[in-house]
Amino acid sequence: MNLTLISAIVLLAAWMVVLFVAHVGSGPVQLLYAAAVVLFARRVVVGRRGFLS
């Protein structure tokens, strides 16, 4: 796992907590979700760097 994937998972978890547990409505909270989706998409498109020997 790399930093992009870890940060996407953390942002998605934070979005779930803020939206479903804290019951904060839409608006700036959706930026967490958007950032998580962008990071996941970046991870899929760019891929994982292999080991350089």
MODELLER restraints for C-alpha pairs under 7 A, 6 or more apart:
rsr = mdl.restraints
at = mdl.atoms
rsr.add(forms.Gaussian(group=physical.xy_distance, feature=features.Distance(at['CA:4:A'], at['CA:39:A']), mean=6.14, stdev=0.5))
rsr.add(forms.Gaussian(group=physical.xy_distance, feature=features.Distance(at['CA:4:A'], at['CA:43:A']), mean=6.66, stdev=0.5))
rsr.add(forms.Gaussian(group=physical.xy_distance, feature=features.Distance(at['CA:5:A'], at['CA:39:A']), mean=6.99, stdev=0.5))
rsr.add(forms.Gaussian(group=physical.xy_distance, feature=features.Distance(at['CA:5:A'], at['CA:40:A']), mean=6.56, stdev=0.5))
rsr.add(forms.Gaussian(group=physical.xy_distance, feature=features.Distance(at['CA:5:A'], at['CA:43:A']), mean=6.63, stdev=0.5))
rsr.add(forms.Gaussian(group=physical.xy_distance, feature=features.Distance(at['CA:8:A'], at['CA:36:A']), mean=4.46, stdev=0.5))
rsr.add(forms.Gaussian(group=physical.xy_distance, feature=features.Distance(at['CA:8:A'], at['CA:39:A']), mean=5.52, stdev=0.5))
rsr.add(forms.Gaussian(group=physical.xy_distance, feature=features.Distance(at['CA:8:A'], at['CA:40:A']), mean=6.13, stdev=0.5))
rsr.add(forms.Gaussian(group=physical.xy_distance, feature=features.Distance(at['CA:11:A'], at['CA:32:A']), mean=5.75, stdev=0.5))
rsr.add(forms.Gaussian(group=physical.xy_distance, feature=features.Distance(at['CA:11:A'], at['CA:33:A']), mean=6.91, stdev=0.5))
rsr.add(forms.Gaussian(group=physical.xy_distance, feature=features.Distance(at['CA:11:A'], at['CA:36:A']), mean=5.50, stdev=0.5))
rsr.add(forms.Gaussian(group=physical.xy_distance, feature=features.Distance(at['CA:12:A'], at['CA:32:A']), mean=6.83, stdev=0.5))
rsr.add(forms.Gaussian(group=physical.xy_distance, feature=features.Distance(at['CA:12:A'], at['CA:33:A']), mean=5.95, stdev=0.5))
rsr.add(forms.Gaussian(group=physical.xy_distance, feature=features.Distance(at['CA:12:A'], at['CA:36:A']), mean=5.66, stdev=0.5))
rsr.add(forms.Gaussian(group=physical.xy_distance, feature=features.Distance(at['CA:15:A'], at['CA:29:A']), mean=6.70, stdev=0.5))
rsr.add(forms.Gaussian(group=physical.xy_distance, feature=features.Distance(at['CA:15:A'], at['CA:32:A']), mean=5.61, stdev=0.5))
rsr.add(forms.Gaussian(group=physical.xy_distance, feature=features.Distance(at['CA:15:A'], at['CA:33:A']), mean=5.95, stdev=0.5))
rsr.add(forms.Gaussian(group=physical.xy_distance, feature=features.Distance(at['CA:18:A'], at['CA:24:A']), mean=6.14, stdev=0.5))
rsr.add(forms.Gaussian(group=physical.xy_distance, feature=features.Distance(at['CA:19:A'], at['CA:25:A']), mean=6.61, stdev=0.5))
